[in-house]
Amino acid sequence: MGILEEDVAKVRDSTDIVGLISQHLQLRRVGQRWTGLCPFHAEKSPSFSVNAERGMYYCFGCLAKGDAITFVREIEHLDFVGSVEHLAHKAGITLRYDREGQSQDRRDRQELVDAMKKAVEYYHEQLLSAPDAARARGYLRSRGLTGDQVRSWKLGWAPDNWDQLARHLRLSSDLLAKTGLGFINRRGRQQDFFRGRIMFPIRDVNGDPIAFGGRIMPGGEGGKYINLSETRLYNKSKVLYGLDHAKADVVREGEIVVCEGYTDVIGFAAAGLPRAVATCGTALTEDHIRLMKRFANRVILAFDADAAGQAAAERFYEWEQTYEIDVRVAALPAGKDPDELARTDPEALAASVAEAIPFLQFRVDRLLNQSDLSSVEGRARAAQTALVAVREHPSELIRHAYTMRIADRTGLDMERLLASKGRPTAAAERRPPTEPTTPRAASPTGSVAERDALVVAVAAPQTAADYFDEVLFSDDDYARAFAVIANSATIHDAVEQADPETADLIARLSQEETNATAEEAFIRLVQTAAERASHRLSRIAQHDDQDEALSSTRLMRHRTLEQLRDMVGRGDLEGAVRLETAMELLAWLLEEAVVEGSQSYE
């Protein structure tokens, strides 16, 4: 983990979980709990519950659960260390790291990030004030970018000089090369990678700068855009420009918009749609899809999605099936890119996203719209071309539905088209069928006393561990949950260490209320276990053989059980006497479990 355990506990205990979560959603107090609409899935009725006393949250809709650290991990998409550091910074807590956690690898990465931060600030200051950046400032104004946007996105200017950045940063040659910001030239001197370009800092999902994209000024030499070479920090196939800005809105809206250019992303944000990202000079990859799936299930392509051709289509369909995402296309006006549309007609840009259509529908409509449907021959050719696109989809039902759509548009016979549509592509045939959803296991069926006892155990794990025992729980799920709680220092540790189903049960029970003390819950639990044991011994006695010694022994055990059970059930006994008798009854039940080979009292 890296951070000392006591510091993690200090951060967790000092965080007001209600105040933290209230920064992201509206909570309303209901009894001892707080409820609201879950931030992790779309819902109209509140199913998200927060227990301030126990520092836990649980969603009865999507089953999200955890503590303050878990919430920050999920909502900010940080790793464990990052979320603890985030909360520690807000609470003013200085963290300590163990030697193993503060590894050389982590220190090396931080050194690279620190160098990149300095480069971002240097390039940004150059753009804002350097005389040789005047032309760049004018160009950005001509493209509609305001001073606020330049500052918000930390745009910069790389001077048209051989080594100005290197001289300013004063990095070692090794570190300069590792960041990709420069290299050693043939004369053995440090030289900058970017020269005479407008700089767009590229950040990872946590907001750390990891690379740059540089745009040449109009009329300049070289490629229009160049990106930093791949480094330890930067893998362009796994990074999306603007995701650090966009992720909050992406999660809130459940969709992410993918553009081609950096200025498109900035334009979307300016138009009130801050959920756009861009690839960094590459085609969309599976790693990009996997990254986006962490935040949303709907991916909207805001570029010419048809230009990639059949190979891209097959990838999109495969990704839809594998990652359970919905790929759609924003129907932008012909000849307009998002950057331009954001300046001239932001309402149209918003409408293109709101009215985005499925990828296959976009392809079929595009093909039919570009065809001559005024003659029989033209309609036949259009239908045949569109059917080729439809065949690429792996779902037979979807292929059938779009074939109907083609028949309707072309006026051709549906049966003829179905007969000619053929089989799906080889790539589609190779895809495994979608696995059926595994039904969720039923809730535990233990008695009310067992459930109440487990609620007490969640509220006071150490106290409950002193009283309860697994043998008192007839339900395996409850017994397993209690075992995890009894062997964990805190309820948070129990949730982290348990298997998924047990963790879900513990988190769910953390949102339930009880007025019972541990002693009261223990007495009821023992009574319930004694009832089961009594029924079991009665059934055994009915099938006893003729061994009088064995029958006599069982009868004595049964009478002892009945006496102890009756004493525990007497309400006129003093609390201490009743509790002591319950302890004696527990000892009897534990012994009985051993005698019977730890069999259930059912």
Summary of the structure (lengths in Angstrom):
residues: 602
radius of gyration: 32.8
end to end distance: 43.6
largest distance: 108.4
contacts: 1851
relative contact order: 0.06
helix: 54%
strand: 11%
